[in-house]
Structure formats: structure tokens, C-alpha cells
């Protein structure tokens, strides 16, 4: 029924409420115009989108789409936020990441803190800043004001000792220290395949619980599973299994469940799929609240979340587009209730970020907080039938995955048996197919590539720890193709070329010639649309026109191209025409087509 406003006046009061069935009939009419005879729920399903983890998003959500009660912000099950005030008082913590000291100084660290960053994430040891240089990295930093998050892998104990000594040397009271020591032995094992003794991490947790209430000793880092190609539910399930493993270890070391939960910070990835990211962070809090409830400490279930813009989505080609990706991801992290957010610089995939890239990364959060006022509303997505339903469905999928990991012995066991690696690889293989077919487009890489772009060069970043789960990127298959083209350009002075043989008027061929040019440029093949085939420098050609003109002229055009020297003739579209070797169309395996094309052209 129509809900009247407070003054009792409703402009819609004279109109009857529309029903779901009426909307479905309208959908049926639209589908009928496109040649699809579907009715009822089948018509609605035709407009649904399939996600990973068996989830589907429907085109319409209403009050019929019930979801579990999300509660209130700051109260169990903490779906709507870990604190009653959310981030409304000062925005989320803007946490900047550093893996090296430029020129051996802390200038970049101080520049971040002086220009919008509110905390630091320092990668130390292998793949980062030497532990011995931690004091230099924090030179000039007010440690009572700026929280520090360490990420030191197997060097966590040594790095923690240096940081705690710095607190003492700078006169920071133990109760004033803020941040995390970053111990994550299972995360390190996922990255490297090397198991670590948990005893030193447990000792750090006990020490923090007794003397440093503002410091958390452990980080449950879900990025290794995200970066290995895992789905949202797998990322959540693996983080739960890790968190439960740490609960067991720390309670055995003498801490209570509430004390143990206070020692954990969870790290998740935020992608450019904004609604899935929002739902993932809300689902993560619900799931962890359930774990602490089962363990007998429901009040300790307020999960502290550090969210990082996804490394998997960052591209090396046309890296400027990464600014748009990270902006959407940061928005989703903020709306989803993240406590701390790290925006990776747009040149993250190329090496060490420069000052401009770090500034843009900082300002992404600053603009969303200070100008867009995104943090002023607590859980702005709450109450959305779509978001609430997606949160509930994702939480259920993640819980089932978590239970399967526990049945197989827990997080350490599935890492060592290879079971988790297999699960993640299976998910990534399916996603790779969508990427190859451009069902999941990557702007600037698989769609709208710019062959003439000047490469962005950066100083190399330290090599991160390896030997465990792989690190994947969405652009990797197309990047390999482009690298082959670049090598050919360097060796011969020209890129491999393909001739666009158009038939008819511009109005008739432009749609498919644009499609073909876009497709082949994604593999580093330069399209030539002007002049004759003989003068193009190409060895292959693609016919571009309408189906009607193909029926009349495709075979004749193919013969003419072969007579002019074309070794392979494509046709943009579908069909079965004499003289055509291959067909390219929306949904074809672009990576397979382009790889075979480069092979035939002798581009190794």
C-alpha cells in the first residue's frame, strides 16, 4: 500500500499500487519485441545476472525479498556497522601503504600524513622496508597521533619489538599507542607456502592485551585469497577460517574470547563492483558476529575492517583508468562500513608509486569524505532491499564455504593439502573465461585499448614474498598479447597489422568495423582501414558490414582479398560463408582469436 507522508498528502493516493505481476507483464512485452517469448518468472530470470558463488541479482527487488534483521549500528550482528556512530564523526581512517623509503628518507611518509592520510601501513622485511630502517621510516611521525599498521611476515616479532621500543623512546604511553602489529602466520603461509610457529604471535597478543589496549597483534588478511582469484564468498570463508584458527590458538595461550577478538583486525579487498563490495563488508561483520556468539562472547563480535582497493583489478596498460576503479572501490568500502581504507595508487601495478600517484590516492578518500560527505550517513545502503538480500545470500554462501574448510581440518590444513589452492584456481579459471570473452570487460585493456599510448614507467618495487598461492590480475592474458606486439614493434619498427575490409556505406559497416578494430587492438594488432589491402602492410583481413550485405558480397570480397595476398580472412559477425576462415563476434574467445592471429603473423 502507499505510505502517506507526515502531512497526509500523497500525490499517488488516487492511483492503485502496481503489483509485481503487472511489472512482469510489462517485462514480457519488452522481451517479446526482442523475439523472446517468456512469461512470468522466466521473463524476470531473463533479466537476472549470474554472479560467482551461485548468486544471482534480479532486475527488481521489493519488500517481498526478505532478509534477516540487520540490527542497529554498533549492536549485534553488526551488519550495519561496528560502532553506533559509524564513521560519521571524522570519516574512515585513511591508511597509506609504503613498501620502500624514497632516497632512504621518510619524506613520502610525512607527505602523506601532512596531506590527508591518518595512519600508515608499512610493509617490512622481505618485499618491503628493512626492519632496521623502521625508525627512519617513522622519523618525524607523531606516534601518539598516527596509528601504524605493520606488515612484516616472518619478521613480525622483530618489527614489533622495534615499534614498541620507538613508543617508549618517543614518550608514547602504552595506552596511547594505536595500530596493529600485523601478525598473520596463516596469511604468510598462504603467500609463501612456509609455515610459521604461532608461539611468538601468541606472546605478542598476550603482551598487547596486558599493556597496549590500542594495539592489535594479529591481522586476518584475506587479500592472499582474493589475489589468488577467489570469489567474494571464498575470501570471506577463508578469513573466517583464519580468524577461528587464531581464536583457538590465543584462547589456548590464556586469553579469553573477548580478549582474543580484540586482538584481530580483518583485511578485505574492495573492487569496482560496488554493490558486491558493500554486501561483502556487511556480510563479513554478520559472519564474525556469529562466530563470537557461538564462542560465548556475542558482545565481542564487532569486526574491525581494513579495506584495500583490489590489486587484481589494477591494470598496467592505460593505468589512468585505475583512478576510476579505485574511486568506485573506495566509495563501496566507505558505504560498506570499513574502519580503515587504503587506496592503492593508480601506478601500483607498475612499480613504486610517484608523488602524484600517492597524492591522488590520498585525495580519493579526502574528496569522498570531505566534499561528498559520504561518511556522514551511517550505513547508507541499509534498508535497500537489494543490498540487504545480497548481503544475506553472500553471507550464507561464505558460511557454507567456511564450514567446508572446517570439515577438512581448518585453514592450515586446507592450505597444506592444496584443497584451498584448487578451489581458488577453479574460480579463477571460470572468471578467466569471462575475461577472455570480454563478458567482463577491462577498459583500456580488453575494451577501448590505445595502441599509441606512451608507457608509464616507474622504479621497480620490492619483490613481494612468493612460493605459495599465485597472484593473478584481470589484465594478465591481454597483457601477454600486448607484450608480444611490443616486442615485435621493437624488433621490426612496426606492429602486426590487420586490414579492415568494409562493404557498403559508413552507416552499414561502422558498427562492425569499430568492433573489429577494438578487438584486434586489444591484442596489439593495428587495424588499417584506409586504402587497398596490397598497400596496408597486413597479411590478414576482416570483412565488416551488415548481414544483408554479407549474404550478397561476402564470398566475392573474400576471393578478392585472397587474390590480393590475404592469408587469413575474418568476418565480423556470425554465419557460414565460403572463403571465410574465422568469425569474430561479441562473446567469442578474444584471447584465443588474438593469440592464434599473432602466431600466424610470426609474432612470438
N, C-alpha and C positions, 0 to 999 in steps of 0.2 A: 504494500500500500504506500501511497505518497505520504512522506513525513512532512508535516507543516512546520514552517519556521516559527520562531517565538511570537511574532506578531499575528500569527494565524492566517497570513495571506500567502497563498500559493498560486502562482500563475498556471500551474499544471493541474489545479484542482478540478477543472472542468473536463479533463481528459482521463480516460481509463488507463490503468497501468498496463504496459506492454508485458506480454508473457514470454517465457523462454521459447515456447513452441512457435509463437509468432516470429520471433527472431530467426529461428531455424528455417521457417518457410521462406523468409527473405534470402537467407543464405542459399537455399535450394535454387531460388530463381537466378541468383548471380552465377552459381555453378552451372546451371542449365545453359546459360548464354555462352559458356566456355566449352560446351559439349559434354559435360559430366552430369549424368543422371543419378543423383544421390539424394536420399531423403533422410530426415530425422537426424539421429545421432551420427550416421555415416557422413552426412553433409558437414557436420561440425568437425568430425575427425579429419576430414579432408583439409581443413584449415589449421589443424594442430601441428605442432613442431616437436619432433623427437629429439630429446637431449640424451646425454650419456646417463648411465646408471638406470636405464629403463624408465626415465621420467619423460613426460610429455606436457608441453604447455598448450593449453587450449586457447581458442580465439576470444572467449568470453568467460569471465568469472562473475558470479553473483553471490548473494547471501546463501544460496544452496551449497556452495563449496565450503563446507565447514572444515575447521582446523582446530587442534587442541588450543585451549585457552593460553595465550602467551603470557598472561600475568601482567604485572606492572613493572616499570623500570626500577631496577635495583632490588627486586624481590624474585624469589624462585618462581619459575625455572629460568629467570634471567634472559629470556628471549629478547626482551625489549631493552636490554642494557644491563651492565654490571653494577651501575650506580644509579640512584634515583635521579640525580641531576644530569646524568649522561655526560656529554662534553659541552653542555650549554654555557658553562661559566667562562671557559677560556679556550674552547676548541680542543681538538685532539693534540696529542704530543707529536710534534714534527721531528722525526728522528732521521738524521742524515747518516749515511753509511760511508765509511772510509776504509780502504784496503792498503793505502800507501801514504807516505808523507812526501809531498812535493818538495823537492830540494832539501829533504831532510828536516823540514820545519813544520810547525803546527799552523802555518798561516791559513791553509784551507779550512782547517778545523775551526779556527777562530772566526774566519769569514762567515762560515755557516751560522755559528752561534750569534754573531753580531747582526745577522740579516734574516732572521726568521726561524731558524732551527731552534728547537727547545731541548733536544737531547742528542746524544751521539751513539752510533753503532760502530764499534771498532773491531775490524777483523784482524786477529793477531796470529802470530806463529806461521805455520805453513800456509801459503796463499795470502799472506797479509803483512801487517806491520810487525817487525820483530818485537817479541815480548820485552826485550831490554830497552826498546825505544818508547814504551808506553808513557813513561814520564815526560819524554819530549813531546809526544803527541798531545798530552794534556797540559803542556806548559801554557800558563796564562788562563786556563779554564777555571772558573769558579765552581768547584765540585759540589758546593752546598746548594748551587742553583741549577746546574745542568746534570741531569741523570746520565749515567754512562752504561751502555749495554755492551758487554764483551762477547766475542765470538772467537774462541781460541782453540777449539777442538781438543786435541790431546794435551795442549799446553794450558788448559783451563786453570789447573791448580796454581801453576807458576804465575799466570797473568793475574789471577785473583789476589795472590799474595802481594804483587806489585801495586795493584789498585788499592787494596786495604792499607798498605803502608803509605800510599800517597794521601789517603784520607787523614791518616794520623799526622803526617808531615805538614799538611796544609791546615791543620786545626779543625777539620770537619768532625763534628761529634758523631759517634756511631749511629745515633737515632736520626741524624740529618742526612745520612748517605742514602742516595736513591739510584735505582737502576737494577741491572741483572748481571750476574757473573757468567751467565750463558752456558753453564754445563749441560751437555746433551750427548752422553755417550752413545745412545742408540742412533741419534742423528749422525754422529761421526761415523758409526759403523755403516750406516746406510750410504754415506758418501764414499767411504774408503774400503769397506769390507774388513776393517780391523776392529776387533772387539777391545773395549777398554774396561779396566777394573772399576767397579762402581764405588768402591770404598772412599776414594778421595772426594768424589762428588757428594756422597752422603755426609762426609765430615764438613764440607763447605756449607751444606744445607743446615746442619745442626748449629754450626757457628753463626750463620745468618739469623736463624730463628732465635738464638740466645742473645745476640749482641747487636745485630743490624736489622731492625724490623722493616726498614725501607728497601732492603736489598733482597732480590730473589736469586737463589743459587742456580736454578735449572731453567732451561728453555726447552719446550717441546716444539721443535722445529719441523713443520710439515712441508717445507719447501723441497727437501730431497725427493719426496714422493710426487709433488706437483711437477718438479723439473724432470722427473723420470717419465712423465707422460700420464700420470694418474688423473683420474676424474675427480670431481668435487667430493663425491661420496668416499672414494678411496683415500683422498687427502684427509678428510675428517676421520675416517675409520682408523687410519694409521696413527693419527695424532692421539686419538682416544686410547689406542692400544699402548702407545708410548707413555701417555700420562698415567695409565693404570699400572704399568710396569714400574714407573717411578714412585707411585703411591706405595706399592708393595715394598720396594727397597727402603724407602725412607721411614715407613712405619716399623719395619724390622730394625732400623737404626735407632729407634726410640722416639720418633716424633709422632704426634697424634695426627689424625686425618686432616683436621683443620689446619694444623701447623704445616703439614706436608703440602696441602693445596695452596697455601700462602707462599710456598717456595717455587711455584711454577708460573711461567709465562708462556703463552702459546703463540706461535708464529704461523701465519697463513698467507697465501698468495691472493692478490686481488687482480682480476682480469678485466678486460674491456667488456665482458658480458656483465653488465651492471646488476641486473636483477638476480642472476645466479650468485654473484659475489655477495650481494646483500643477504640473500637467503642462506648462503653458506655460513656467514658470520653469526647470523641469528640462530641457525641450527647448531653451530658449534657450542654456543652457550647453553642451549637446551640440553644437548647431549652430556656436556660436562656436569651440568647440574644434576642430571640423572645419575651419573657415576658417583658423585659425592653423596647424593641422597641414599643410594644403595649402601654406601660405605658408612652411613650413620652420621654424616655431617652435612645436612642439607643447606645450612647457612653458609657453608664454605664454598658453595658452587659458583660463585661469581668469577667467571673466567676472565683473566687479563689477556687482551689480544694485541699483538704487534702484527700489523698487516703490511706486506711488501708488494708493490706493484710487480706483476708477474715477469720474471726473466724469460719465460717461454715465449711470450708474445713480442718481445723486443726484436726488431729486425736490424740487419746490418746494411741493407740497401735502403735508400731513402729514409734514413734514420729520423728525419724531422717528423715523420708521421708518428713516431713513438711518443711525441709530446701529446698528441690527441689521445693515444691509447692510455697513457698514464693519467691523463686528466680524468677520463671516464672511470678508470680503476680507482683513483683517489676519491672521486665522488662516491663511488659504491662503497668503499671502505668507510668513509665518514658516515654515510647514511646507515650502513650496517652496524655501526656502533663500535668501531675499532678504537682502542685506547691510544695506540701509537701507530703512526703511518710513516713508512719510508717510501718515497717516490724515487725510483731508480732514474738516473739521468738518461736523456734520450740517446746518448752515445755509449751506454753501458755495455752493449754487445761488441763494441769496437776496441775497448781498452780502458785506460784511465780517463775519467771524465775531465773536461776542462772547466775553467771557472764559469763560463757561460752556461754550460750544461748543468752544473751544480746549482747555479742561480735559478734557472728555470725550474728545476726540481723543487727547490725550496718554495719558490713563488707559487707553484701549483697549489700547495696546501694553503699558503697565505691568502691567495685570492678566494679560494673556496670558503675559508673561514671568515676572513675579514670583509670581503666585498660581497660574496654570495650569501653570507650568513648561514651557511649550511649547518653549522654546529648549534645554532640557536634553538632548533627544534629537536626534542628528544624522540628518537625512533620515528622519523618522518614516514617511513614505509609501513609502520604498524597500522593495522586495520585494513590495509589493502587486501582484498580477497585473494588476488593473485599471489602477492608476496607471502601472505600467511599460509596459503595452501602449498606453495613451492617450498617454503621453509619446513613444513611438516613432512612433505614427501621426501625431501632431501635428507632430513634427519632420520627418517625410517630407513632409507637406503644405506646411509652411513652406519646406522646401528647394526644392521644386518651384516655389513662388511666387517665391522669391528668384532661382532660375535664370531664370525668365521675365523678371524685371526686368533681370537682367544681359544677357539676349539682346537686350532692347530698348534697351540703351545705358547701363544703370545708373540709380541713384537720381535723379540730377539730370535725366537725360533723360526719365524717366517722369513726373517732376513737371512738367516744362516742356511735355511733349507732351499732358498731360491724361490719359494712359493710367491712371496710378495713381488719379486722381480718379474715373475711370469705374469702375474695379474696386471701389473702396470704396463708391461710390454704389449699385452693383448689389447688393452685400452688404447695405447698409443698407435698400434697398428691400424685399428679401426679409424682413429682420428686422422691418421696419415692418408688413408684412402680418401677421406673427405677433402683434405687439403690438396691432394693430388688432382682431384676432380674439380677443385675450386668451389665446392659446395660450402667450404669455409674459406672465404676469400681473405687474402692478406694484401691490403692496399700498399702499393709501391713495390710489391714483390710478385705475387701471382696475378694481381689486377693493377692496371694503370702503371706499369713499370716505366722508368725513364732511363733508356739506354745511355743517353748522353750525360747523365748526372756525373758530377765530379766526386770521386770517392772522398769520404770524410776519414781523415787519418788521426789516430790517437796513439800516444805512447802505450806500449803493451802493459796490461795489468798483470799482477802476480798470478801464476797458475794456481787455481783452486785445488784442494785435495781431490784425488780421484782414486779409482780402483773399485768402487762399489757400484751403486746404481748409476745408470747413464744420465747425462744432461741433454735434453732434447730442446729443439727450437722449432717453432712453426715454419720458419723460413728455410729450413735446412735443405730440403730436396731442391727447391728452386735456386737456393744459393749455390749449390753444387753445379747446376746448369750454367748459371751466370759466370761462375769462376772458370768454367771451360771456355766460354765465349771470351772472357777477358784474356785468357792465356792465348787464344787464337788471335785476338787483336794485337797483343804484344808481339807475337811471332810473325804475323803476316802484314800488319798495318791495317787490317780490315776485319770487321765482324762477319760471321756467316750470314748470308742473305737469303731471303725468300721473296719471290715476285708475287704481288697481288694482281691476279688477272681478273679484272672486273668486267661484267657483262651488263649492258643496259645503261640506264641513266643513273645519276648520282643518287636519286631518291630510291632507286631499286637496289643498288649494291652497297650503299654506305653502311647499313646496319651490320652486314656480314663482313665487309672489309675491315670495319673498325674492330669487330670481334676477333677476326683472324690476326690483325696487327697486334692487338693486345695480347693474344695468346702466345704468339711466337716471340714477342719481345720479352715475355716472362722467362723464356729460356735463353735469352741473349741473342736471338736471331733477328737481324734487322730487316724489317719489311720495306720493299721497294714498290711504290705504287705508280710511278711515272715512267713514261717511255715504253720501249719494247723489251721483251724478255731477253733478247740477244745482247742488249746493252746494259742489263741490270747487274751483272756480276753474280747472279744467282744460279744455282743448279736445280732448284726445286720451285714449284709454283703452287698457288692455291686459288681456285676459282671462287669468286664471290658474286652472288646475285640472288634472285628470288627463286623459289621452287618452280614457278611457271616458266621462267627463262631457262632454268636448268633443263627442264623437260624438252625445250626446243633446241638449246645450243650447247649443253654441257659436253656431249660426246665430240662434237665438232671442235670446240675450244680445246679440249684435252688433246686431240690429234694435232692441232696446230702448235700447242706448246711442246709436245714431244718432237715435232719436226724442227722446232727452234732449239732443241737441245735439253729440254727439261727431263731430268732423270726420274723425278717423282712428282706426281700431280695430286694435290689435295683438293677436296671440295668442302667449302664451309657450309655445313648443313648435313642432312641425312638423305639417304636414297640409295639407288643402285644403278650406276651409270657406267657404261663401257668406257674404258680408258682412265678411270679414276682409281688411284692406288689406295688412298686413305680418306677418311672423313673426319672433320673436326667439328664439334658441336658442343653446346652447353651441357656439361656433365660428362664429357669424355675425360679420360685419364690424361690430363695435360702433361704430367711428368713423364709418363711412358711415351707419349707422342713426341715430346721435345727431346727426350734422351735418344730415341731412335733416329730422330732427324739429325741431331748433332753427330751421331755415329756415322750415318750415311755421308754426311758432309766432311768427314775426316777430322772432326773437332774432338780431340782427345783430352 
